[in-house]
Amino acid sequence: LGCDGVIGSGLVIDDCGVCDGDNSTCSDCAGIPNGDTVVDECGVCGGDGIELWNECYNINETTELLLYSQGLTGEIPAKIGQLINLTWITLDDNQLTGDIPLEIGNLINLSELVLSNNQLTGSIPSQISNLVNLNQLLLNNNQLIGEIPVELSNLTNLSYLTLQENQLTGQIP
């Protein structure tokens, strides 16, 4: 049975994924022969987008993620750490669960991180100490556990911190 569905046709799918193609040159999504441009997860050829909560965000151009009180559920995706130019994340007053992703530490341009009033669990990741530009860190009213990381003392620009209504232990450094 050939790739055309006909018995005995001898047609096969070539390296480019074409039924009985000539196998000489494959083109990428931009039409460049033997190119390596791919479609991003938002469906844009050569794009720099990622999808979070059914919305597309440009990795290089997105500076704010303001999604408070949007009814968001599930975990904060680790790929949020790819939005390297974020300065502000507000995900408060949702129903987010699970751990704060370690990749949040990649967002070194953040000045505000607001994750309060969710159902986040686990400990505060020490990677938050990478956020040296952070002015505000609001993690109150979650289900966070464990020791308050001593690494928070690295956040020398931090002017506002809320941790209450969690199950955290230790001292604020």
N, C-alpha and C positions, 0 to 999 in steps of 0.2 A: 504494500500500500504506500503510495507516494504521498508527499506532503499536500498534494492537491486532492487527496482522497480517492484517487483512481488506482485500482489494482494494476500493478505492472508498469506504471508510468515512469518509474525510476526517478521521479523528481524528489529532491531532498532540500532541506533547509540549510542554506549556506551559513558561513560565519557571521554574516550581517543580519541573520534572522529572516532572510527572504527566501520564499519557496522558489527553488531553481534560479536563484540569483547568480550573477557571474562571479561572486566571491572576490572580485578584484579590489573594490574600494567600498568601505563602509563610511557613511557620513554621520556626524553627530547631530544633535538637535538643531544646531545652527546651520546645518548643511555643509559643514567643512569636512572634506574627505579625510578620513582617519583622524578626525579631531577628537578632543576629549571634553567638549562642552556638554554639560548634562542639565537636565531639568531639575530644579530645586523642588523641595517638597510642597511648594505653593503652586507648582505647575509652570514656572517661568524658566524658559531656556536660558541658561547662563545666569540665573538669578541668585541672589544671596538671601533668600527668605527661609524662615522656619515657621511652622504652624504651632501656635499655642492656643488651646481652648477654642479651636475652630476659626481662628483669625490668623492671618499671615502678617509677619513682621520682618522688615528688612534688617539683616544683621548689622549692617554698617550705619544705617540711618535712624534706627529707633533709639530715642533717648529717654522716653518715659513709657512706663507700663502702668497705667492708671485703671485698675480693674476692681475697685472696691465696690462692695455690695452688688455684685453681678450674678450671684447664685452659682459661682464656680464650685465644682466638686472634684474629688480625686486628688491625686498628688500634684505637687508643683513639678513640672517636667525638668529633668536634669538639663535638657537642651536650652533652658533659660540662660544658662551660663555662656551661650554663644552670642548673646546680645551685648557685646562688649562695650558699646557706647551708652548703655543705660546709665542715667544719673538718678533716676527715681523709680522705685517700684512700690506701688500700693496695691496690695491684694487683701486688705483687711475686710472684715465683715462678709466672708464667704463661708463655704463649708469644705475648705481644703483640709486634706488628711495626709498622713504619712510624715516622713522626715523632711526637714529642710535640706534640699539637695546640696551636696558638697560643692558642686559647680557654681554655686552662688558666689564663692570666693574668687571666681574669675572676673567679676564685675567691679574692677578696681576704680571705676569712675563714679560709682554710686555715692550719692550724698544722703539719700533717704531710702530706708528699707522698712516697709510697714507691712507686717504679717499678722497683726493682732486680730483677735476675735475669729479664729478658725478652730480647727480640731487637729492642729499639727502635733505630732508625737516625736519621740526620740529626743536626742540631746541637741544642744546648740553646737553646730559644727565649728571646730576651731578655725576652719577656712574663712570664717567671717572676719578674722583678724587681718586678712588681706585687704579689706575694704578701708584703706587708710584715709579716704576722703569722706567717710561716713560721718554725717552730722546727727542723724536721727536713726535709732534702731528701736522699733516697737514690735515686741514679741509677746505682749501681754495677752492673757485670756486664751491660752491654748492648753495643750496637755503635754508640754515639754517636760522632760525629766533629766536627772543627772546633775552633775556639777556645773556651775557657771564657769565657762572656760576662762582661765587666767589670761589667755591671749587677747581677751577684750581690752586689756590694758594697752595694747598696741594702737588702739583707735583714739589717737590723741586729738582728733577733731570732733569727737563725739560730744555733743552738748545735751542730747536728750536720749534717755534709755528707759524703756519700760519692760519689766519682766514679770510683774505680779500676775497672780492667778494662773500659775503653772505649778509644777512639782519640782522646782529646781532647788539645789542645795548649794551651800558655800556662800562666799562673799563676793560682792561686785568688786572687781579689781580696781 
